Structures are given as structure tokens and as C-alpha cells.
């Protein structure tokens, strides 16, 4: 079982970016350019490593390998994106890896690329890259190749050695459990469970009972053996259930208009553990978008547009407008889910302004975009 934090350290210590791993300060899957660049690197790493895993480490500065981290990213549909744009797509996983020196809301992203052994290419045009394009790693650079494509195994021994050096041990596991319960989450209800005598899963949050059901907010869930954060949210609520073989998380989102708010089930994550030392994660979107009166939504949509124009022109907001600003991202989300197609563009248009404001309104923006991403790729 590989400790992903040790794996990242070994990758960063081994060498600069190479033909089997890349590092990024951040990735942007919200724009066509960002998606295109990400897919290019996936394609190149897969083609250059036919017999071994390759990796992208996210949240690391190019100069000095300084680990600054990125926001928790739970896009379980990233494989759908890869499948949509790549022919012979590799198997992709994105994991959020804990580092002790980072703030609670920051992690290091680790993308693992498992190749198929076949040549991967772009299935269709995206941004400035043409459908049919093939990319390979030329040292630390992902380069297009037009002819004489030959897949060579040059990295499998090196990568196998790095992965072996990152194997977990009992001391690291015990230290991780104690740190999670006694230090990082001493103010929350925390618990752990061991699955199949191998896997240690910890969770913490503010617990509340509603009609014989238990819900958690301010939730943090980690697979300690691998130092992987499975779920993190400062806003949404979840329910947890488990058996001897499975651990299930059901996530809810709080949505509504005016005073008509309620919790809607968003997604179920089921982790199944096996006797042979493996586990499988399966996510299922169970979200049914709430539908509201169109006349009410037209009023909200126009009010949001007016508010956005004021923000763009630096016109001071009055007291009610400042209050309305807090719900602007979620309101645009609801409008989009109710067939106001332009509201998505308006939401993205507001991003740089809301980022400057920061605080709860920008957090609400990120939550709204996360839900949009899940709905799109499901």
C-alpha cells in the first residue's frame, strides 16, 4: 500500500519534471484552455509510459519545489472528461493528499495515469489542439508528434523503485490516526474504523441527529494509510454509513430561493474494501435539480445581473445588495439548473470580482462551480 505523501516527496526529490511526472502550481478545468493543456499532459505522459504509472503533482511551485497546496478537489468525473476527449484513454485518478504544514483547506493534488499500452490521441478539437493530435514527453515538455510514433519502456524500473520507497508502515499509520483525532480535530466528533485488517479510515465533523438520522457538517474524511483526503467541506452536510466491507458517504447541498431552502442529495461515494489489499471507489450522482417558479427566477436573475454590473463598475452597494451578494453564486446556479443557460456565463464572469471579495461569497462560488462540474460530466 503506497503512502501518497511519501510518493509525492520521492517524486519531487528524485528529479525535476521528467518523462514520467509533471508538476503544476494549479490546474484550471473550468476553461477550454485549461482543459486542453491538462489533456495534452495526460496524453503525453500516457504515451511515454506504456508499462508504468505516471504522475502529475499539483500545488507545487516550479522554482524550488515549494509545496503551497491547492483547494480540495473532488471531481470524481475527471475520467469522464478524459474519455470524452481522448482515444485509447488511460485510467485516471485524482487524489487529495495531506501535508502537515498546509492549512486545513489546502492539499496537494496527485493525478495518477495508468496507461493502456496503446497510443493515446485527441479524439476531437479542443482550444488550439486538433483532433487526432498525439503528444509525447520530450524531457519535461509535452510535445506534439506527427509521425514515427514508437512507444518505448524507459521508465518502469525508475517508477517502480520510487513507488516501493513510498510503501506505508505501521508507525506512519498510527501517527496519522493519533494526529487526526487528538490534534487536528480535537474539537469535533471524530472516529475511525479498520477495514479488512489493513485499511484505516478516519472521519470527523459536527454531528447532529434529525429524525433518527445522523448528519455531519464541517466534515473531514481521510484514508490514513495513503494520506489521502476523501472528502472535505466547510459548508455541506453529509450522512455516513458503513458495514464490514463498505463505507458510504451521501453528500447534500443546501439550495433554494428567498426563504424556501432545503437539503438536496447530491452524490453518493461508496468505498469497497477487499481481502486482497485493494479497494474500489464508486461515485454516483443522485442529484435531482430543484425546480422553481419561472417568474420568481426571472426576477432573481435580473437582480443578479444588475448587482454584477454594479460590482464591475465599482459602484458602492447598499445594505440589501450586500446581503444579496452572498447568495449570488447559488442563485445563478439555480437559474442555470432551471434552463437559464446564460446564467452559467454570468457566474464565471463574476469569478474575478468575487475572488477579490473573498470570504463566504467566494467559497459559495467554488461550491456552485463544483456542482455544475459534477452535473456536466455525469
Order of alpha helices (4+ residues) and beta strands (2+ residues): alpha-beta-alpha-beta-beta-alpha-beta-beta-beta-beta-beta-beta-alpha-alpha-beta-beta-beta-beta-beta-beta-beta-beta-alpha-alpha-alpha-alpha-alpha-alpha
